[in-house]
Amino acid sequence: MLPESTNLTTVLQPWVSSLTLMQQTVLLTAIRGPDGTPKYGPSKMLVRWYRRCVLLSAMDRRILKTPHEQGGGSFTGPSFFATAVDHRTGWQVAMDDLVSSYLRELDALPHHFQLHFLHAAQILGYKHPDNLIRCWWNCTYERLVHDMHLWPETEEQMDRRLGDDRDQWLERNDVATID
């Protein structure tokens, strides 16, 4: 819960403002789920959890700290029902299963969405202030990258690429898209 004195002038969670502007921008590009997919399909349910990790719940005026906590409406609503939580392992197993379903449907999703989501997961996996959430997103980022048969970028490499310095960003960009 946010302190009562908190003046809500942004829907972003407070920790997001400590990121570089480029990292904040990447987080915002992944807020919208992919068009043309079922409202309750794996991609949309995964994006709900992502939103809970970046945004305040506007309806609840607070941070929703788990993927199964009630609240949030359909935009930041639960990714699964709490009855699916194994109290020995927490919410991670249910969410890992959701990532598996997401990866199995990936060929049907727009590549552009997948790249935005992958890079946003990377930022959460390196920068989210809650250790449990950060570790889960880091593992998810690695799964997304390995599914593409690529190696993950280190936090230092990401910070250089997304460090608000055009020359550093250009070091990792293709000449075809420099404009």
Short mmCIF file of the C-alpha atoms (twelve columns), coordinates in Angstrom:
data_MODEL
# 
_entry.id   MODEL 
# 
loop_
_atom_site.group_PDB 
_atom_site.id 
_atom_site.type_symbol 
_atom_site.label_atom_id 
_atom_site.label_alt_id 
_atom_site.label_comp_id 
_atom_site.label_asym_id 
_atom_site.label_seq_id 
_atom_site.Cartn_x 
_atom_site.Cartn_y 
_atom_site.Cartn_z 
_atom_site.pdbx_PDB_model_num 
ATOM 1   C CA . MET A 1   0.000  0.000   0.000   1 
ATOM 2   C CA . LEU A 2   1.244  3.479   -0.791  1 
ATOM 3   C CA . PRO A 3   1.521  5.972   2.074   1 
ATOM 4   C CA . GLU A 4   -1.666 8.015   2.548   1 
ATOM 5   C CA . SER A 5   0.300  11.193  1.836   1 
ATOM 6   C CA . THR A 6   1.359  9.936   -1.595  1 
ATOM 7   C CA . ASN A 7   0.158  12.356  -4.261  1 
ATOM 8   C CA . LEU A 8   -0.728 10.150  -7.205  1 
ATOM 9   C CA . THR A 9   0.361  12.114  -10.251 1 
ATOM 10  C CA . THR A 10  1.543  9.110   -12.248 1 
ATOM 11  C CA . VAL A 11  0.393  5.544   -12.718 1 
ATOM 12  C CA . LEU A 12  4.012  4.338   -12.721 1 
ATOM 13  C CA . GLN A 13  5.335  2.655   -9.602  1 
ATOM 14  C CA . PRO A 14  7.855  4.889   -7.793  1 
ATOM 15  C CA . TRP A 15  10.884 2.676   -8.555  1 
ATOM 16  C CA . VAL A 16  10.443 3.182   -12.326 1 
ATOM 17  C CA . SER A 17  11.551 6.827   -12.067 1 
ATOM 18  C CA . SER A 18  15.018 5.689   -10.938 1 
ATOM 19  C CA . LEU A 19  15.632 4.073   -14.343 1 
ATOM 20  C CA . THR A 20  17.160 5.779   -17.352 1 
ATOM 21  C CA . LEU A 21  14.674 7.436   -19.673 1 
ATOM 22  C CA . MET A 22  15.324 4.811   -22.347 1 
ATOM 23  C CA . GLN A 23  14.641 1.990   -19.879 1 
ATOM 24  C CA . GLN A 24  11.411 3.679   -18.790 1 
ATOM 25  C CA . THR A 25  10.401 3.995   -22.437 1 
ATOM 26  C CA . VAL A 26  11.039 0.294   -23.048 1 
ATOM 27  C CA . LEU A 27  8.819  -0.559  -20.074 1 
ATOM 28  C CA . LEU A 28  6.020  1.580   -21.484 1 
ATOM 29  C CA . THR A 29  6.213  -0.009  -24.950 1 
ATOM 30  C CA . ALA A 30  5.289  -3.408  -23.498 1 
ATOM 31  C CA . ILE A 31  2.261  -2.266  -21.486 1 
ATOM 32  C CA . ARG A 32  -0.161 -3.061  -24.301 1 
ATOM 33  C CA . GLY A 33  -0.712 -6.703  -25.089 1 
ATOM 34  C CA . PRO A 34  -0.671 -8.091  -28.626 1 
ATOM 35  C CA . ASP A 35  -3.706 -7.436  -30.818 1 
ATOM 36  C CA . GLY A 36  -5.725 -10.331 -32.172 1 
ATOM 37  C CA . THR A 37  -5.160 -12.697 -29.256 1 
ATOM 38  C CA . PRO A 38  -7.767 -13.974 -26.798 1 
ATOM 39  C CA . LYS A 39  -8.404 -11.709 -23.808 1 
ATOM 40  C CA . TYR A 40  -7.733 -14.594 -21.418 1 
ATOM 41  C CA . GLY A 41  -4.967 -16.284 -23.435 1 
ATOM 42  C CA . PRO A 42  -1.423 -16.791 -22.126 1 
ATOM 43  C CA . SER A 43  0.019  -13.618 -23.649 1 
ATOM 44  C CA . LYS A 44  -2.656 -11.353 -22.180 1 
ATOM 45  C CA . MET A 45  -2.501 -13.023 -18.766 1 
ATOM 46  C CA . LEU A 46  1.293  -12.688 -18.724 1 
ATOM 47  C CA . VAL A 47  1.027  -9.011  -19.647 1 
ATOM 48  C CA . ARG A 48  -1.364 -8.503  -16.717 1 
ATOM 49  C CA . TRP A 49  1.396  -9.610  -14.334 1 
ATOM 50  C CA . TYR A 50  3.889  -7.434  -16.180 1 
ATOM 51  C CA . ARG A 51  1.618  -4.400  -15.728 1 
ATOM 52  C CA . ARG A 52  1.310  -5.131  -12.006 1 
ATOM 53  C CA . CYS A 53  5.107  -4.976  -11.760 1 
ATOM 54  C CA . VAL A 54  5.346  -1.555  -13.439 1 
ATOM 55  C CA . LEU A 55  2.046  0.250   -12.854 1 
ATOM 56  C CA . LEU A 56  -0.116 1.146   -9.912  1 
ATOM 57  C CA . SER A 57  -3.599 -0.296  -10.045 1 
ATOM 58  C CA . ALA A 58  -5.632 2.797   -10.891 1 
ATOM 59  C CA . MET A 59  -8.832 1.255   -9.526  1 
ATOM 60  C CA . ASP A 60  -7.198 0.198   -6.274  1 
ATOM 61  C CA . ARG A 61  -4.747 3.121   -6.044  1 
ATOM 62  C CA . ARG A 62  -1.964 0.775   -4.964  1 
ATOM 63  C CA . ILE A 63  0.652  -1.725  -6.063  1 
ATOM 64  C CA . LEU A 64  -0.674 -5.245  -6.617  1 
ATOM 65  C CA . LYS A 65  2.259  -7.372  -5.433  1 
ATOM 66  C CA . THR A 66  1.368  -10.837 -6.712  1 
ATOM 67  C CA . PRO A 67  -0.021 -12.143 -9.995  1 
ATOM 68  C CA . HIS A 68  -3.032 -13.668 -8.228  1 
ATOM 69  C CA . GLU A 69  -4.155 -10.968 -5.780  1 
ATOM 70  C CA . GLN A 70  -7.703 -9.811  -6.471  1 
ATOM 71  C CA . GLY A 71  -8.173 -6.319  -7.893  1 
ATOM 72  C CA . GLY A 72  -7.028 -4.359  -10.880 1 
ATOM 73  C CA . GLY A 73  -9.992 -4.826  -13.198 1 
ATOM 74  C CA . SER A 74  -9.302 -6.485  -16.535 1 
ATOM 75  C CA . PHE A 75  -6.237 -4.333  -17.323 1 
ATOM 76  C CA . THR A 76  -4.168 -5.186  -14.255 1 
ATOM 77  C CA . GLY A 77  -6.337 -8.039  -13.016 1 
ATOM 78  C CA . PRO A 78  -5.063 -11.374 -11.733 1 
ATOM 79  C CA . SER A 79  -3.149 -13.639 -14.101 1 
ATOM 80  C CA . PHE A 80  -4.634 -16.721 -12.435 1 
ATOM 81  C CA . PHE A 81  -6.919 -17.551 -9.529  1 
ATOM 82  C CA . ALA A 82  -5.387 -17.969 -6.080  1 
ATOM 83  C CA . THR A 83  -6.698 -21.545 -5.829  1 
ATOM 84  C CA . ALA A 84  -3.870 -22.451 -8.217  1 
ATOM 85  C CA . VAL A 85  -1.184 -21.281 -5.754  1 
ATOM 86  C CA . ASP A 86  0.849  -24.006 -4.090  1 
ATOM 87  C CA . HIS A 87  1.776  -22.425 -0.771  1 
ATOM 88  C CA . ARG A 88  5.053  -24.395 -0.684  1 
ATOM 89  C CA . THR A 89  6.286  -22.866 -3.937  1 
ATOM 90  C CA . GLY A 90  4.293  -19.635 -4.086  1 
ATOM 91  C CA . TRP A 91  2.962  -18.134 -7.294  1 
ATOM 92  C CA . GLN A 92  6.087  -18.834 -9.369  1 
ATOM 93  C CA . VAL A 93  5.101  -22.337 -10.513 1 
ATOM 94  C CA . ALA A 94  1.726  -21.171 -11.842 1 
ATOM 95  C CA . MET A 95  3.415  -18.256 -13.621 1 
ATOM 96  C CA . ASP A 96  6.172  -20.499 -15.015 1 
ATOM 97  C CA . ASP A 97  3.421  -22.678 -16.489 1 
ATOM 98  C CA . LEU A 98  1.890  -19.552 -18.034 1 
ATOM 99  C CA . VAL A 99  5.267  -18.660 -19.592 1 
ATOM 100 C CA . SER A 100 5.436  -22.190 -21.029 1 
ATOM 101 C CA . SER A 101 2.005  -21.710 -22.602 1 
ATOM 102 C CA . TYR A 102 3.117  -18.316 -23.920 1 
ATOM 103 C CA . LEU A 103 6.212  -19.841 -25.535 1 
ATOM 104 C CA . ARG A 104 4.102  -22.558 -27.162 1 
ATOM 105 C CA . GLU A 105 1.894  -19.902 -28.828 1 
ATOM 106 C CA . LEU A 106 4.749  -17.558 -29.726 1 
ATOM 107 C CA . ASP A 107 4.642  -18.319 -33.461 1 
ATOM 108 C CA . ALA A 108 1.130  -16.810 -33.560 1 
ATOM 109 C CA . LEU A 109 2.201  -13.535 -31.920 1 
ATOM 110 C CA . PRO A 110 3.628  -10.452 -33.627 1 
ATOM 111 C CA . HIS A 111 7.429  -10.463 -33.504 1 
ATOM 112 C CA . HIS A 112 7.362  -6.750  -32.703 1 
ATOM 113 C CA . PHE A 113 5.326  -7.382  -29.541 1 
ATOM 114 C CA . GLN A 114 7.616  -10.248 -28.500 1 
ATOM 115 C CA . LEU A 115 10.719 -8.045  -28.745 1 
ATOM 116 C CA . HIS A 116 9.135  -5.262  -26.695 1 
ATOM 117 C CA . PHE A 117 8.019  -7.793  -24.099 1 
ATOM 118 C CA . LEU A 118 11.390 -9.557  -23.975 1 
ATOM 119 C CA . HIS A 119 13.282 -6.297  -23.423 1 
ATOM 120 C CA . ALA A 120 10.802 -5.153  -20.783 1 
ATOM 121 C CA . ALA A 121 11.137 -8.507  -18.987 1 
ATOM 122 C CA . GLN A 122 14.900 -7.981  -19.085 1 
ATOM 123 C CA . ILE A 123 14.606 -4.618  -17.328 1 
ATOM 124 C CA . LEU A 124 12.330 -6.084  -14.643 1 
ATOM 125 C CA . GLY A 125 14.745 -8.988  -14.264 1 
ATOM 126 C CA . TYR A 126 17.617 -6.634  -13.529 1 
ATOM 127 C CA . LYS A 127 15.965 -3.601  -11.930 1 
ATOM 128 C CA . HIS A 128 12.742 -4.457  -10.071 1 
ATOM 129 C CA . PRO A 129 13.190 -3.606  -6.367  1 
ATOM 130 C CA . ASP A 130 11.497 -6.770  -5.040  1 
ATOM 131 C CA . ASN A 131 14.012 -9.635  -5.076  1 
ATOM 132 C CA . LEU A 132 11.437 -12.392 -5.644  1 
ATOM 133 C CA . ILE A 133 9.813  -10.526 -8.540  1 
ATOM 134 C CA . ARG A 134 13.191 -9.511  -9.992  1 
ATOM 135 C CA . CYS A 135 14.473 -13.110 -9.911  1 
ATOM 136 C CA . TRP A 136 11.298 -14.458 -11.517 1 
ATOM 137 C CA . TRP A 137 11.468 -11.903 -14.345 1 
ATOM 138 C CA . ASN A 138 15.174 -12.582 -14.849 1 
ATOM 139 C CA . CYS A 139 14.457 -16.293 -15.302 1 
ATOM 140 C CA . THR A 140 11.595 -15.424 -17.635 1 
ATOM 141 C CA . TYR A 141 13.857 -13.119 -19.662 1 
ATOM 142 C CA . GLU A 142 16.398 -15.931 -19.995 1 
ATOM 143 C CA . ARG A 143 13.669 -18.341 -21.134 1 
ATOM 144 C CA . LEU A 144 12.478 -15.861 -23.777 1 
ATOM 145 C CA . VAL A 145 16.018 -15.293 -25.044 1 
ATOM 146 C CA . HIS A 146 16.954 -18.976 -25.049 1 
ATOM 147 C CA . ASP A 147 13.746 -19.798 -26.924 1 
ATOM 148 C CA . MET A 148 15.189 -17.647 -29.724 1 
ATOM 149 C CA . HIS A 149 18.532 -19.522 -29.469 1 
ATOM 150 C CA . LEU A 150 20.303 -16.367 -28.266 1 
ATOM 151 C CA . TRP A 151 22.420 -15.487 -25.248 1 
ATOM 152 C CA . PRO A 152 21.072 -13.063 -22.636 1 
ATOM 153 C CA . GLU A 153 22.515 -9.584  -22.464 1 
ATOM 154 C CA . THR A 154 24.190 -8.791  -19.136 1 
ATOM 155 C CA . GLU A 155 22.871 -6.003  -16.945 1 
ATOM 156 C CA . GLU A 156 25.964 -3.960  -17.766 1 
ATOM 157 C CA . GLN A 157 25.418 -4.426  -21.514 1 
ATOM 158 C CA . MET A 158 21.766 -3.443  -21.148 1 
ATOM 159 C CA . ASP A 159 22.659 -0.370  -19.083 1 
ATOM 160 C CA . ARG A 160 25.125 0.735   -21.754 1 
ATOM 161 C CA . ARG A 161 22.637 0.160   -24.605 1 
ATOM 162 C CA . LEU A 162 19.769 1.848   -22.758 1 
ATOM 163 C CA . GLY A 163 21.792 4.476   -20.911 1 
ATOM 164 C CA . ASP A 164 20.399 7.633   -22.544 1 
ATOM 165 C CA . ASP A 165 23.541 8.014   -24.668 1 
ATOM 166 C CA . ARG A 166 22.963 7.870   -28.430 1 
ATOM 167 C CA . ASP A 167 26.517 6.790   -29.238 1 
ATOM 168 C CA . GLN A 168 26.316 3.874   -26.805 1 
ATOM 169 C CA . TRP A 169 22.925 2.869   -28.200 1 
ATOM 170 C CA . LEU A 170 24.316 2.978   -31.749 1 
ATOM 171 C CA . GLU A 171 27.084 0.534   -30.788 1 
ATOM 172 C CA . ARG A 172 24.449 -2.226  -30.701 1 
ATOM 173 C CA . ASN A 173 22.155 -1.028  -33.476 1 
ATOM 174 C CA . ASP A 174 22.096 -2.106  -37.105 1 
ATOM 175 C CA . VAL A 175 23.025 0.488   -39.720 1 
ATOM 176 C CA . ALA A 176 19.769 -0.204  -41.591 1 
ATOM 177 C CA . THR A 177 17.697 1.325   -38.786 1 
ATOM 178 C CA . ILE A 178 19.759 4.363   -37.824 1 
ATOM 179 C CA . ASP A 179 17.648 7.470   -38.282 1 
# 
